[in-house]
Amino acid sequence: MSSHSGQQRSTMPQSVTLGVENIGGIDETEVTLHRGVTALTGRNATNRTSLLQAIMAALGSDNASLKADADSGHVTLEVGDESYDRTLERRNGTIVTEGDPYLEDSELADLFAFLLENNEARRAVARGDDLRDIIMRPVDTDAIRTEISRTEQEKRDIDQRLDELDDLSAKLPDLEQKRTRLTGEIEELREELSEATDRVEEAEAGVEETREDKDELDAKLDELQETRSELERVRRRIDTERESIDALEDEREELADELEDTPERPVDKIDQLETEIDQLQNEKEALTAEISQLQSTIQFNEERLDAARGTADASESSGGDLTDQLLPDSETVECWTCGSSVAREQIETTIEQLRSTRQERLDERSEISSSLRDARSELSDLRDRRQELERTRNKLDNIDEEIDERRERIEEYESRRDELTDEIEALEAAVEQLEEDVQDDLLDQHKEVNELEFELERLEGNRDDVEERIESIEERLEQREELEQRREAVAEELTELRTRIDRIEADAVEEFNEHMEQVLDVLGYENLDRIWIDRTEQEVREGRRKVSKSSFDLKIVRSTDHGAAYEDDITHLSESEREVTGLVFALAGYLVHDVHQTVPFMLLDSLEAIDSDRIAALIEYFEEHVPYLVVALLEEDAAAVETPHERVTEI
C-alpha cells in the first residue's frame, strides 16, 4: 500500500522534524517530534488540532484544511535523511493537494492512526455503525475472490491431468503382461528358427543342385520375406492410426457433449457488465471524493466554532460584558468566505446537515460497492465460462485436424498396402515357378525358415510397440509426484485465500476484546464489567444474491450495586466510556492491519470527555504499541501524565 511498507519500527530515527505553513490556524512553525509520547499542551484554540492536521497532511492524508486567509499551504516532514513535502492549494473553492507524502495511500492511517475527533473508527462505536465494515474496508475482497477463482481453475486442471495419469497407470499391468507374453513367444520362436536353420544347412550339404537356381530362389525368398515384413509394418500402422482415430472421435464426442451442455454466454453481456463496472467505479470514486470534501468542510467549520468558543471563554474569564455573559446564544462567528457575522446556531445547523449528507453518501457508496462486487463476480464467471468454451472449441478444432491428418496417412498406408500385396503375389508366383527347379524338401525347409523369420520379426515389432507405449506412460507418470506436490500447494493456497477474510475478522475481534479487557482493568470504571465484540454469521442479500456475512455486535455487561450482572447497550455508556471504546476499537484496527509497519505515528485529539487520570493511563497503554504517539492535551490533563514524554507548548 505504501512506499514505506518495509520500514519497521526499529529502524525509525529517535526524532523527526515537521515544518508547517498556513495549515488550519497556523501561520508558520517548526516542531520536533520524538519517539514515544509527545504531548501538545495548551488551552483550546491554540492550534493543537491544526498541528495534528499538518502531521496528517505530511503523512499523506487529505483531511487537512488551509488557513482561512491563505490560498496555499505547505508541510515538510524530515525523517532521517529523507524529506517529504506536501502542498495544499485552494482552487475553485476546493483544496487540492500535491507533492511527495510519506504514504502513497493513507486509507489505513486515516482509519486507525489519525484518531482525531471525527475519526471514523472512533465515531463508529458511538453511532452504532457497522464495525465490521470499518475493519474490513482496507481489505480488497474483490481481488481475493478473483484469486480464488483462478486458483480453483488451476486445481481443476491439475486434477484432470492426475485423472489422465490414473487412467494410464491402470493400463500398465495389461501392457506389461502383453510384453511378457510376447517375449516368451519370441524366445520359443527363436529356438524353433534355430532348429529349422540347422536342418536347412544339413540338407544343403547333402544335395547337389544348380547353384544358379539356388541363389535365385534364395534371393526371391529374401525379397518375399522383406516384402511381407514391410506389409506387416504397414498393416500395424493402419491399425494404430485407426485406433487413434477411434480414441480421438470418442474424445471429440465427449467435448461436443460438454460444449452442448455449456450454455453460450453472449459477448454483449460481458461488454454490458464491463460498462456497468466502469460506471459503478466512477460513481464510487466520485462519492469518495465528495465524502472527503464534506469531511474537510465539516472539520473546518468545527475548528472555526472551536476557535470562536475559545475566544468567548477568554472573554468570559477576563470579565467581559455582563449582557454578553447572560446571552451566550447570541454569539456570532465571522464567516470565512464572505467576512460577515453568522450566528453560531446557524453554523451548527449547517454542520449537522453536512454530517447527514455525508452519512447518506457513505450509505450510497456502500450500496455501490455491493453492486460492484456482484458485477465483478458475475463478470469473472462469464469470462471463465467463455474461456472454457474457447478451450473446448480449440480442442475440437485440433482433434478434427488430427483426425483428418491420420485419415490421410491411412489412405497413403492403404495404397502402399495394396502395392505390397501385388508385389507379394508376384513374388509367390515366382517362387512357385522356382520350386520345380529345386528339390521339394529343401524348398519346404527354406520356406519354413522364411516364414519363421517373418513371424519372429512381426512379434518383435509388436513387442517394440508395447515397450514404446510402456516407456511413454512411465515418462508421463514421472510427472505425478510434481503434479501432486503442486496440487497440494494449490489446495493450501486455496484454503488460505478462502479463510483470509475470516482470519482478519477473527483477529480484529480478538485484538479488540483482549485490549478492551485490559484497558477497562487499567481505567477502573465503576460497575462496567466487560465490553466485547460478538462475531456472528448471518444470511444477507447483496445485490442479486444471498451471501453469508459476518456481523460484529458490541456487547456490554454492567453490574448493580449489589453485584448482579446485566447486559447494557452503547446508548447507556457515558461519553467517557464511549470515547475509550472507540479508541480501543481503532487500536485493534491499527494492530490487526500492522499499520505500524506502514506509518509509525498515532495521533490522539479531543480526549476532554475522559478524566485526567484515565487519559494518563490510556496514553501509557497506547504507547506500548506505537513508535510515535502525538497527543493533544489540555494543561491539566498533561500534568497527570506520568509517562516520560516530550511537551510542545508553543505552536
C-alpha positions in Angstrom: 0.0 0.0 0.0 2.8 2.4 0.8 6.3 3.1 -0.4 7.3 2.6 3.2 5.7 -0.8 3.9 9.1 -2.2 4.7 10.1 0.5 7.2 10.0 -1.3 10.5 9.6 0.3 13.9 13.2 -0.5 14.9 14.7 1.4 12.0 12.9 4.7 12.7 15.0 7.6 14.0 14.7 9.0 17.5 13.1 12.2 16.3 11.5 13.7 13.2 11.1 17.4 12.2 7.9 19.0 11.0 7.7 22.3 9.2 4.2 23.9 8.7 3.0 26.9 6.8 -0.7 28.1 6.6 -2.3 24.9 7.8 -5.5 25.1 9.9 -4.9 28.1 12.2 -1.1 28.0 11.9 0.8 30.8 10.2 4.2 29.2 10.3 6.0 26.9 12.8 8.6 24.1 13.1 8.3 21.3 15.6 10.5 18.3 16.5 8.6 15.1 17.5 10.4 12.4 19.5 9.9 8.7 19.7 7.5 7.8 22.4 4.9 10.3 23.6 4.7 13.9 22.5 2.1 16.0 24.3 0.8 19.1 22.6 -0.4 21.1 25.6 -2.4 24.3 25.9 -5.8 25.8 26.2 -8.5 25.5 23.5 -7.9 27.3 20.2 -4.1 27.1 20.5 -3.6 25.3 17.1 -3.0 21.8 18.6 -5.5 20.2 16.2 -4.1 22.2 13.4 -0.6 20.7 14.1 -2.1 17.2 14.1 -3.7 18.0 10.7 -0.3 19.2 9.4 1.3 15.8 10.5 -1.6 14.0 8.8 -1.0 16.0 5.6 2.7 15.3 5.5 2.0 11.6 6.0 -0.5 11.6 3.1 -4.0 12.3 4.4 -6.3 14.7 2.6 -8.2 15.5 5.9 -6.4 18.8 6.4 -7.5 22.4 5.9 -5.9 25.6 4.8 -5.7 28.7 6.9 -8.8 30.7 6.2 -7.0 33.8 4.8 -4.4 31.8 2.8 -4.6 30.4 -0.8 -1.9 27.8 -0.3 -0.1 26.0 2.5 2.9 23.7 2.8 4.2 21.0 5.2 7.6 19.2 5.3 8.4 16.1 7.3 12.1 15.2 7.7 12.6 11.5 8.7 16.3 10.7 9.0 17.9 11.5 5.6 14.5 11.5 3.9 12.3 14.6 3.4 8.6 14.5 2.5 6.8 17.6 1.2 3.1 18.4 0.7 1.4 21.5 -0.8 -2.2 22.4 -0.3 -3.8 24.9 -2.7 -7.2 26.4 -2.9 -8.7 26.1 -6.4 -12.2 26.9 -7.4 -13.5 26.6 -3.8 -11.8 23.2 -3.2 -8.4 22.3 -1.6 -6.0 20.4 -4.0 -3.0 18.5 -2.6 0.2 17.9 -4.4 3.7 16.7 -3.5 5.5 13.6 -2.2 3.9 12.5 1.1 5.2 9.7 3.3 2.4 7.4 2.3 1.1 6.7 -1.2 -2.3 5.6 0.2 -3.5 7.0 3.6 -6.6 4.9 3.9 -5.3 2.7 6.8 -3.8 5.6 8.6 -6.9 7.7 8.3 -9.0 4.9 9.8 -6.7 3.6 12.5 -3.8 6.0 13.2 -5.2 9.6 12.8 -7.6 9.4 15.8 -9.0 13.0 15.8 -12.5 13.8 16.9 -14.1 12.9 13.6 -12.1 9.7 13.0 -14.5 7.1 11.5 -13.3 4.2 13.7 -13.9 6.3 16.9 -17.2 7.6 15.8 -18.4 4.2 14.5 -18.7 2.9 18.1 -20.6 6.0 19.4 -23.0 6.0 16.4 -23.5 2.2 16.4 -22.2 1.8 12.9 -21.2 -1.4 11.2 -17.9 -2.1 12.9 -17.1 -5.0 10.5 -17.3 -2.6 7.6 -14.7 -0.3 9.2 -12.3 -3.2 10.0 -12.6 -4.8 6.5 -12.6 -1.6 4.4 -8.9 -1.7 3.7 -9.1 -5.4 2.5 -9.6 -5.9 -1.2 -12.1 -8.7 -1.1 -12.8 -8.5 -4.8 -9.1 -9.2 -5.6 -9.2 -12.2 -3.1 -12.4 -13.6 -4.8 -10.7 -13.2 -8.3 -7.6 -15.1 -7.0 -9.8 -17.8 -5.5 -11.5 -18.3 -8.9 -8.1 -18.5 -10.7 -6.7 -21.0 -8.1 -9.8 -23.2 -8.3 -9.4 -23.4 -12.1 -5.7 -24.4 -11.7 -6.7 -27.1 -9.2 -9.3 -28.4 -11.6 -6.7 -28.6 -14.4 -4.3 -30.4 -12.2 -7.0 -32.9 -11.1 -7.8 -33.6 -14.7 -4.2 -34.3 -15.5 -3.9 -36.6 -12.5 -7.0 -38.4 -13.6 -5.4 -38.9 -17.0 -2.3 -40.3 -15.3 -4.5 -42.7 -13.3 -6.1 -44.0 -16.5 -2.6 -44.5 -18.0 -1.4 -46.2 -14.8 -4.3 -48.6 -15.0 -3.2 -49.7 -18.5 0.4 -50.5 -17.4 -0.3 -54.0 -15.9 -2.0 -55.2 -19.2 0.8 -53.8 -21.3 3.5 -55.4 -19.1 1.7 -58.7 -19.2 1.5 -58.4 -23.0 5.2 -57.7 -23.2 6.0 -60.7 -21.1 3.8 -62.9 -23.3 5.4 -61.6 -26.5 8.9 -62.1 -25.0 8.1 -65.7 -24.2 6.7 -66.3 -27.7 9.8 -64.7 -29.3 12.2 -66.9 -27.3 10.3 -70.0 -28.4 10.2 -68.9 -32.0 13.9 -68.2 -32.0 14.6 -71.7 -30.8 12.3 -73.1 -33.5 14.0 -70.9 -36.1 17.5 -72.1 -35.0 16.5 -75.7 -35.4 14.9 -75.1 -38.8 18.1 -73.3 -39.9 20.2 -76.2 -38.8 18.0 -78.6 -40.8 18.4 -76.5 -44.0 22.2 -76.4 -43.6 22.3 -80.2 -43.2 20.0 -80.7 -46.2 22.0 -78.3 -48.4 25.3 -80.1 -47.5 23.9 -83.4 -48.9 22.2 -82.2 -52.0 23.7 -81.2 -55.3 21.8 -78.7 -57.2 22.2 -75.9 -59.6 23.9 -73.1 -57.8 22.3 -70.6 -60.0 18.7 -71.8 -59.3 19.5 -72.0 -55.6 20.9 -68.4 -55.5 17.8 -67.1 -57.4 15.5 -69.0 -55.1 17.2 -67.6 -52.0 17.1 -64.1 -53.4 13.3 -64.4 -54.2 12.7 -65.8 -50.7 14.6 -63.0 -49.1 12.7 -60.5 -51.2 9.5 -62.2 -50.3 10.3 -62.0 -46.6 11.3 -58.4 -46.7 8.1 -57.5 -48.6 5.9 -59.5 -46.2 7.7 -57.7 -43.3 7.0 -54.3 -44.8 3.4 -55.3 -45.4 3.0 -56.2 -41.8 4.5 -52.9 -40.7 2.1 -51.0 -42.9 -0.8 -53.0 -41.6 0.3 -52.2 -38.0 0.5 -48.6 -38.8 -3.0 -48.7 -40.3 -4.3 -50.4 -37.2 -2.5 -47.9 -35.0 -3.9 -44.9 -36.9 -7.5 -46.3 -36.8 -7.2 -46.9 -33.0 -6.0 -43.3 -32.6 -8.9 -42.1 -34.7 -11.4 -44.1 -32.6 -9.9 -42.5 -29.4 -10.0 -39.1 -31.0 -13.6 -39.5 -32.1 -14.6 -40.6 -28.6 -12.8 -37.5 -27.1 -14.5 -35.3 -29.7 -17.9 -36.7 -28.8 -17.3 -36.0 -25.1 -16.1 -32.5 -25.9 -19.1 -31.9 -28.2 -21.5 -33.1 -25.4 -19.7 -30.9 -22.9 -20.0 -27.9 -25.3 -23.7 -28.6 -25.9 -24.3 -28.8 -22.1 -22.4 -25.4 -21.5 -24.8 -22.5 -22.3 -23.4 -19.9 -24.6 -22.7 -16.6 -22.9 -23.3 -13.6 -25.2 -20.4 -11.3 -25.6 -22.6 -8.3 -25.3 -23.5 -9.4 -21.7 -19.8 -9.2 -20.8 -19.5 -5.8 -22.5 -22.5 -4.7 -20.6 -21.0 -5.8 -17.3 -17.7 -4.1 -18.1 -19.5 -0.9 -18.9 -21.6 -1.3 -15.7 -18.5 -1.9 -13.6 -16.8 1.2 -15.1 -19.9 3.3 -14.3 -20.1 2.0 -10.8 -16.4 2.5 -10.2 -16.7 6.1 -11.5 -19.7 6.7 -9.2 -17.8 5.2 -6.2 -14.8 7.4 -6.9 -17.0 10.5 -7.3 -18.8 9.7 -4.0 -15.4 9.1 -2.2 -14.2 12.5 -3.4 -17.5 14.1 -2.3 -17.3 12.4 1.1 -13.7 13.6 1.6 -14.7 17.1 0.6 -17.7 17.0 3.0 -15.4 15.8 5.8 -12.9 18.6 5.2 -15.8 21.2 5.2 -17.3 19.8 8.4 -13.9 19.7 10.1 -13.0 23.2 9.0 -16.4 24.6 10.4 -15.9 22.7 13.6 -12.5 24.3 14.0 -14.0 27.7 13.4 -16.6 27.1 16.1 -13.8 25.8 18.5 -11.8 28.9 17.8 -14.8 31.2 18.5 -15.6 29.2 21.6 -12.0 29.7 22.8 -12.3 33.4 22.2 -15.6 33.5 24.1 -14.1 31.6 27.0 -11.2 34.0 27.1 -13.6 36.9 27.2 -15.6 35.4 30.0 -12.5 34.7 32.1 -11.4 38.4 31.7 -14.8 39.7 33.0 -16.5 40.6 29.7 -19.7 42.5 29.3 -22.5 41.1 31.6 -25.0 41.2 28.8 -22.8 39.0 26.7 -22.4 36.6 29.5 -26.2 36.4 30.0 -26.9 35.9 26.3 -24.5 33.2 25.1 -26.9 32.0 22.4 -26.5 35.3 20.5 -22.8 34.6 20.0 -21.8 35.1 16.3 -18.9 33.8 14.2 -17.2 35.5 11.3 -17.9 33.7 8.0 -14.6 32.6 6.4 -16.0 33.0 2.9 -17.6 36.5 3.0 -16.4 38.0 6.2 -19.9 38.7 7.6 -21.1 37.6 11.1 -23.1 34.4 11.3 -25.0 33.0 14.3 -23.3 30.0 15.9 -26.6 28.1 15.9 -26.8 28.6 12.1 -23.3 27.2 11.6 -24.1 24.2 13.9 -27.2 23.5 12.0 -25.3 23.6 8.7 -22.7 21.2 10.2 -25.4 18.8 11.2 -26.9 18.9 7.6 -23.4 18.3 6.2 -22.9 15.3 8.5 -26.3 13.9 7.4 -25.4 14.4 3.8 -22.0 12.7 4.3 -23.7 9.7 6.0 -26.1 9.5 3.0 -23.1 9.5 0.7 -21.4 6.8 2.8 -24.6 4.6 2.5 -24.7 5.2 -1.2 -21.1 4.2 -1.6 -21.7 1.1 0.4 -24.6 0.1 -1.9 -22.5 0.8 -5.0 -19.6 -1.3 -3.5 -22.0 -4.2 -3.0 -23.3 -3.9 -6.6 -19.7 -3.6 -7.8 -18.7 -6.8 -6.1 -21.7 -8.6 -7.6 -21.0 -7.3 -11.1 -17.3 -8.2 -10.8 -18.1 -11.7 -9.6 -20.6 -12.2 -12.4 -18.1 -10.9 -15.0 -15.4 -13.2 -13.7 -17.8 -16.2 -14.0 -18.7 -15.2 -17.5 -15.1 -14.7 -18.6 -14.2 -18.1 -17.1 -17.0 -19.8 -18.9 -16.1 -18.0 -22.1 -12.5 -19.1 -21.8 -13.7 -22.7 -21.1 -15.8 -22.7 -24.2 -12.9 -21.3 -26.3 -10.6 -24.0 -24.9 -13.2 -26.7 -25.7 -13.7 -25.4 -29.2 -9.9 -25.2 -29.8 -9.6 -28.8 -28.6 -12.4 -29.8 -31.0 -10.6 -28.0 -33.9 -7.3 -29.6 -33.1 -8.9 -33.1 -32.9 -10.6 -32.6 -36.2 -7.4 -31.5 -37.8 -5.6 -34.5 -36.3 -8.3 -36.9 -37.4 -8.0 -35.5 -41.0 -4.3 -35.9 -40.9 -4.5 -39.5 -39.7 -7.1 -40.4 -42.3 -4.8 -39.0 -45.0 -2.0 -41.2 -43.6 -4.3 -44.2 -43.6 -5.1 -43.6 -47.3 -1.3 -43.5 -48.0 -0.7 -46.7 -46.0 -3.6 -48.5 -47.7 -2.3 -47.5 -51.1 1.1 -48.8 -50.1 -0.5 -52.0 -48.6 -2.2 -52.7 -52.0 1.2 -52.2 -53.8 2.9 -54.6 -51.4 0.1 -57.2 -51.7 0.6 -57.1 -55.5 4.4 -57.5 -55.1 3.9 -60.4 -52.7 1.6 -62.2 -55.2 4.1 -61.7 -57.9 7.0 -63.0 -55.7 5.0 -66.0 -54.6 4.3 -66.8 -58.2 8.0 -66.6 -59.0 8.9 -68.8 -56.0 6.3 -71.4 -57.2 8.0 -71.3 -60.6 11.4 -72.0 -59.0 10.0 -74.8 -56.8 10.1 -77.1 -59.8 13.8 -76.5 -60.2 14.7 -77.1 -56.6 14.2 -80.2 -54.5 10.8 -80.1 -52.8 12.1 -81.0 -49.3 14.8 -78.4 -49.4 12.4 -75.8 -50.7 9.9 -76.6 -47.9 12.7 -76.2 -45.3 13.7 -72.8 -46.8 10.1 -71.8 -46.9 9.7 -72.8 -43.3 12.7 -70.7 -42.2 11.4 -67.8 -44.2 8.0 -67.9 -42.5 9.6 -68.3 -39.1 11.8 -65.3 -39.7 8.8 -63.3 -40.8 6.8 -64.3 -37.8 9.7 -63.5 -35.5 10.1 -60.1 -37.0 6.3 -59.5 -36.5 6.4 -60.5 -32.9 9.5 -58.3 -32.2 7.8 -55.4 -33.9 4.7 -55.9 -31.7 6.9 -56.1 -28.6 8.7 -52.9 -29.6 5.4 -51.1 -29.9 4.3 -52.3 -26.5 7.7 -51.3 -24.9 7.4 -47.9 -26.6 3.9 -47.5 -25.2 5.1 -48.5 -21.7 8.1 -46.2 -21.8 5.8 -43.3 -22.9 3.4 -44.0 -20.0 6.2 -44.3 -17.5 7.7 -41.0 -18.6 4.3 -39.3 -18.1 3.8 -41.0 -14.8 7.1 -39.4 -13.6 5.1 -36.1 -13.6 2.7 -37.4 -11.0 4.8 -36.5 -7.9 5.4 -33.0 -9.2 1.7 -32.6 -10.0 0.7 -33.9 -6.6 3.1 -31.5 -4.9 1.7 -28.6 -7.0 -1.9 -29.7 -6.2 -1.1 -29.8 -2.5 0.4 -26.3 -2.7 -2.6 -25.0 -4.7 -5.0 -26.6 -2.2 -3.2 -24.9 0.7 -3.2 -21.6 -1.2 -6.9 -22.0 -1.9 -7.6 -22.7 1.8 -5.5 -19.7 2.8 -7.4 -17.5 0.3 -10.8 -18.8 1.5 -10.0 -18.2 5.1 -8.1 -14.9 4.8 -11.2 -12.7 5.2 -12.4 -14.9 8.1 -9.0 -14.8 9.7 -8.7 -11.0 9.5 -12.2 -10.6 11.1 -11.4 -13.1 13.9 -8.0 -11.4 14.6 -9.7 -8.0 14.8 -12.3 -9.3 17.2 -9.7 -11.0 19.3 -7.5 -7.8 19.4 -10.4 -5.6 20.4 -11.7 -8.0 23.1 -8.2 -8.5 24.6 -7.2 -4.8 24.7 -10.7 -3.7 25.8 -10.5 -6.1 28.8 -7.0 -4.8 29.7 -8.0 -1.1 29.3 -11.1 -1.5 31.4 -9.0 -3.1 34.1 -6.5 -0.3 33.9 -9.0 2.6 33.9 -11.3 1.1 36.6 -14.8 2.2 35.5 -17.3 1.5 38.3 -20.0 -1.1 37.6 -18.7 -1.6 34.0 -17.7 -5.3 34.0 -17.0 -6.0 30.4 -17.2 -4.7 26.8 -16.6 -7.0 23.9 -17.4 -7.8 20.2 -19.5 -10.9 19.5 -18.9 -12.1 15.9 -21.8 -13.9 14.3 -22.7 -15.2 10.8 -25.9 -14.4 9.1 -27.5 -14.7 5.6 -27.9 -11.3 3.9 -28.7 -10.1 0.5 -26.0 -8.3 -1.5 -27.4 -7.1 -4.8 -28.7 -10.1 -6.7 -27.7 -12.9 -4.4 -27.7 -14.1 -0.8 -24.4 -14.5 0.9 -23.1 -15.4 4.4 -21.8 -12.3 6.1 -20.2 -11.7 9.5 -21.7 -9.3 11.9 -19.8 -7.5 14.8 -22.1 -6.9 17.7 -20.9 -4.8 20.6 -21.8 -6.3 23.9 -21.7 -4.6 27.3 -22.2 -6.1 30.7 -22.6 -3.9 33.9 -23.3 -4.9 37.5 -25.6 -3.3 40.1 -24.6 -2.0 43.5 -25.5 -5.5 44.8 -23.2 -7.3 42.3 -25.9 -8.6 39.9 -24.7 -8.5 36.3 -26.9 -7.3 33.4 -26.5 -6.6 29.7 -26.5 -3.0 28.6 -26.1 -1.2 25.2 -23.9 1.5 23.8 -26.5 4.3 24.2 -26.2 3.9 28.0 -22.5 4.3 28.1 -21.1 7.6 29.4 -19.3 9.9 27.0 -16.0 8.9 28.6 -16.8 5.2 28.2 -17.8 5.6 24.6 -14.7 7.5 23.7 -12.5 4.9 25.4 -14.3 2.1 23.5 -13.9 3.9 20.2 -10.2 4.4 20.8 -9.6 0.8 21.7 -11.5 -0.2 18.5 -9.2 2.0 16.4 -6.2 0.4 18.2 -7.5 -3.0 17.3 -7.6 -2.0 13.6 -4.1 -0.5 14.0 -2.7 -3.8 15.2 -4.6 -6.3 13.0 -3.6 -4.4 9.8 0.0 -3.9 11.0 -0.3 -0.2 10.5 2.9 0.5 12.5 4.8 -1.1 9.6 3.4 1.4 7.2 3.1 4.6 9.3 4.8 4.7 12.8 2.6 7.5 14.0 -0.7 7.6 16.0 -2.4 11.0 16.7 -4.9 11.5 19.5 -7.2 14.5 20.0 -10.4 15.5 21.7 -9.9 13.5 24.9 -11.6 16.0 27.2 -14.6 13.7 27.9 -12.2 11.4 29.7 -10.9 12.4 33.1 -7.2 13.3 33.5 -6.1 10.1 35.4 -7.7 7.8 32.8 -6.2 9.9 30.0 -2.8 9.3 31.5 -3.4 5.6 31.9 -4.7 5.3 28.3 -1.6 7.1 26.9 0.7 4.8 28.8 -1.2 1.8 27.4 -1.2 3.1 23.8 2.5 4.0 24.0 3.4 0.3 24.2 2.1 -0.3 20.7 3.0 2.9 18.8 6.5 4.2 17.9 5.4 7.9 17.8 2.3 8.8 19.8 1.3 12.5 19.5 -1.5 13.7 21.8 -3.3 17.0 22.1 -4.0 17.7 25.8 -5.3 20.4 28.0 -2.7 21.6 30.5 -4.4 20.0 33.5 -4.6 16.7 31.6 -1.0 16.8 30.6 0.0 17.4 34.2 -1.5 14.0 35.1 0.7 12.1 32.6 3.5 10.3 34.5 4.9 8.5 31.4 8.2 10.2 30.3 7.3 12.4 27.3 8.1 15.5 25.3 5.9 18.6 25.5 5.2 21.1 22.9 3.6 24.3 24.3 4.3 26.8 21.6 2.8 26.2 18.1 
